[in-house]
């Protein structure tokens, strides 16, 4: 109780509170700018922590962390571009809602989901940090491979209209992910004698080109006059309380998935949002509407990726193992302050731990207010004339993509993936499976090959690991159920057609 009171007193300090709120707002701004992201936000702030004490430093970093993860949803919904890779799954339903004139409600759902996901993750972090840390340590390469396969099964869910095209798109994503160095041997693959390809295809320019640039090409190709376009509602609107409470299962399940995956070192929020989205589409009664502007899709993605913020701190604080690149930078900031994360941290710095919990709780509450204030500011950009808006988007995409690595080759990657995305739109190939394959490919490949080394080439050894076996069984059940549903839907459609012909 004394530690809690001390934490509240520290947060009541006007300077620390202002730093926390300012860091959260800055994180939202940076996260909403395509190509920047959470790592850049925290890295830019790292020098400031040299002249700050532990509490204000932690308040600033937590605000930037949670704010930037949420900020990626703004551009995902408004311009079909995930501001951060963590918001990649938000595009699938957020932008369709925008096209339907429900952009204000989509922003509201993203804000509410981000807040709830973050708050639940803090509660879980406080109550189950030691347990989750131990569970995370049980995951080795074989378990990671099984988890990757489980996530990959969502390709069936997002490709119900045409499973063949969805499967081919996923294979394309997996193939692109293999470009560059072999994760085990270091051999360079598919580089086509181009030095820049030896490092592989970066996630940000690939995503930006595939979604945003292809959208620009598509709008130019449509050549639709402004008066023929539906006017999108681009303000901000919170969903009704009854709508929120009726979806409590999606919120709860997505928060648990995000927090759990956040505890697994090296997986990150992008994979968690994909897994959560896939699970929500399987279990939601509105599963058939996913990809068409379904709020459950936004809830699943945003709840999970914001819940990762709490989950990723579990191994970082309790074991000294960063849960993702963002917490790796935060780990360095703690060490700069003379704080050594690890099992002794909860004993030697109990007051600081309580401060972290309370500060993260307040940061997620601040998202609810700041999102409502800043969301409409970004949405007003949509009201500009389309030629001007498309030009501005192109400039922002180029600046954001180039600023990640300051490498002109990334602009070529963005252009190539933009042309690829446009071609896939023309041929009616879904884009989501490409992203799923590209994001999950490296984890699946590396885990499979490391697992085979451990098993000495015996793949059946994978099925002798309890956690992996459970994930394999669940994946098989979902695949079987999806195949059965696809067959039944085909039978019903055929029956309706025969009935009409008769």
Secondary structure as the mmCIF struct_conf table of DSSP 4:
data_model
#
loop_
_struct_conf.conf_type_id
_struct_conf.id
_struct_conf.beg_label_comp_id
_struct_conf.beg_label_asym_id
_struct_conf.beg_label_seq_id
_struct_conf.end_label_comp_id
_struct_conf.end_label_asym_id
_struct_conf.end_label_seq_id
HELX_RH_AL_P HELX_RH_AL_P1 UNK A 2 UNK A 12
BEND BEND1 UNK A 13 UNK A 13
HELX_RH_AL_P HELX_RH_AL_P2 UNK A 14 UNK A 32
BEND BEND2 UNK A 33 UNK A 33
TURN_TY1_P TURN_TY1_P1 UNK A 34 UNK A 35
HELX_RH_AL_P HELX_RH_AL_P3 UNK A 38 UNK A 46
HELX_RH_3T_P HELX_RH_3T_P1 UNK A 47 UNK A 51
BEND BEND3 UNK A 52 UNK A 52
HELX_RH_AL_P HELX_RH_AL_P4 UNK A 54 UNK A 79
BEND BEND4 UNK A 80 UNK A 80
BEND BEND5 UNK A 83 UNK A 84
HELX_RH_3T_P HELX_RH_3T_P2 UNK A 85 UNK A 90
HELX_RH_AL_P HELX_RH_AL_P5 UNK A 91 UNK A 99
TURN_TY1_P TURN_TY1_P2 UNK A 100 UNK A 101
HELX_RH_AL_P HELX_RH_AL_P6 UNK A 103 UNK A 137
TURN_TY1_P TURN_TY1_P3 UNK A 138 UNK A 138
HELX_RH_AL_P HELX_RH_AL_P7 UNK A 141 UNK A 152
TURN_TY1_P TURN_TY1_P4 UNK A 153 UNK A 153
HELX_RH_AL_P HELX_RH_AL_P8 UNK A 154 UNK A 157
TURN_TY1_P TURN_TY1_P5 UNK A 158 UNK A 161
HELX_RH_AL_P HELX_RH_AL_P9 UNK A 163 UNK A 177
TURN_TY1_P TURN_TY1_P6 UNK A 178 UNK A 178
STRN STRN1 UNK A 180 UNK A 181
TURN_TY1_P TURN_TY1_P7 UNK A 183 UNK A 185
STRN STRN2 UNK A 188 UNK A 189
BEND BEND6 UNK A 190 UNK A 190
TURN_TY1_P TURN_TY1_P8 UNK A 192 UNK A 193
HELX_RH_3T_P HELX_RH_3T_P3 UNK A 195 UNK A 199
HELX_RH_AL_P HELX_RH_AL_P10 UNK A 203 UNK A 207
HELX_RH_PI_P HELX_RH_PI_P1 UNK A 208 UNK A 213
HELX_RH_AL_P HELX_RH_AL_P11 UNK A 214 UNK A 222
HELX_RH_3T_P HELX_RH_3T_P4 UNK A 226 UNK A 228
BEND BEND7 UNK A 229 UNK A 229
HELX_LH_PP_P HELX_LH_PP_P1 UNK A 230 UNK A 232
BEND BEND8 UNK A 235 UNK A 235
HELX_LH_PP_P HELX_LH_PP_P2 UNK A 238 UNK A 240
HELX_RH_AL_P HELX_RH_AL_P12 UNK A 241 UNK A 246
TURN_TY1_P TURN_TY1_P9 UNK A 247 UNK A 247
HELX_RH_AL_P HELX_RH_AL_P13 UNK A 248 UNK A 262
TURN_TY1_P TURN_TY1_P10 UNK A 263 UNK A 263
BEND BEND9 UNK A 264 UNK A 264
TURN_TY1_P TURN_TY1_P11 UNK A 265 UNK A 267
HELX_RH_AL_P HELX_RH_AL_P14 UNK A 268 UNK A 283
TURN_TY1_P TURN_TY1_P12 UNK A 285 UNK A 286
HELX_RH_3T_P HELX_RH_3T_P5 UNK A 287 UNK A 289
TURN_TY1_P TURN_TY1_P13 UNK A 290 UNK A 291
BEND BEND10 UNK A 292 UNK A 293
HELX_RH_AL_P HELX_RH_AL_P15 UNK A 295 UNK A 318
TURN_TY1_P TURN_TY1_P14 UNK A 319 UNK A 319
BEND BEND11 UNK A 320 UNK A 320
BEND BEND12 UNK A 323 UNK A 324
HELX_RH_AL_P HELX_RH_AL_P16 UNK A 325 UNK A 336
TURN_TY1_P TURN_TY1_P15 UNK A 337 UNK A 338
BEND BEND13 UNK A 342 UNK A 342
TURN_TY1_P TURN_TY1_P16 UNK A 343 UNK A 344
HELX_RH_AL_P HELX_RH_AL_P17 UNK A 345 UNK A 348
TURN_TY1_P TURN_TY1_P17 UNK A 349 UNK A 349
HELX_RH_AL_P HELX_RH_AL_P18 UNK A 350 UNK A 379
HELX_RH_3T_P HELX_RH_3T_P6 UNK A 380 UNK A 383
BEND BEND14 UNK A 384 UNK A 384
HELX_RH_AL_P HELX_RH_AL_P19 UNK A 386 UNK A 405
HELX_RH_AL_P HELX_RH_AL_P20 UNK A 408 UNK A 426
TURN_TY1_P TURN_TY1_P18 UNK A 427 UNK A 428
BEND BEND15 UNK A 431 UNK A 431
HELX_RH_AL_P HELX_RH_AL_P21 UNK A 432 UNK A 454
TURN_TY1_P TURN_TY1_P19 UNK A 455 UNK A 457
HELX_RH_3T_P HELX_RH_3T_P7 UNK A 459 UNK A 464
BEND BEND16 UNK A 465 UNK A 465
HELX_RH_AL_P HELX_RH_AL_P22 UNK A 466 UNK A 501
#
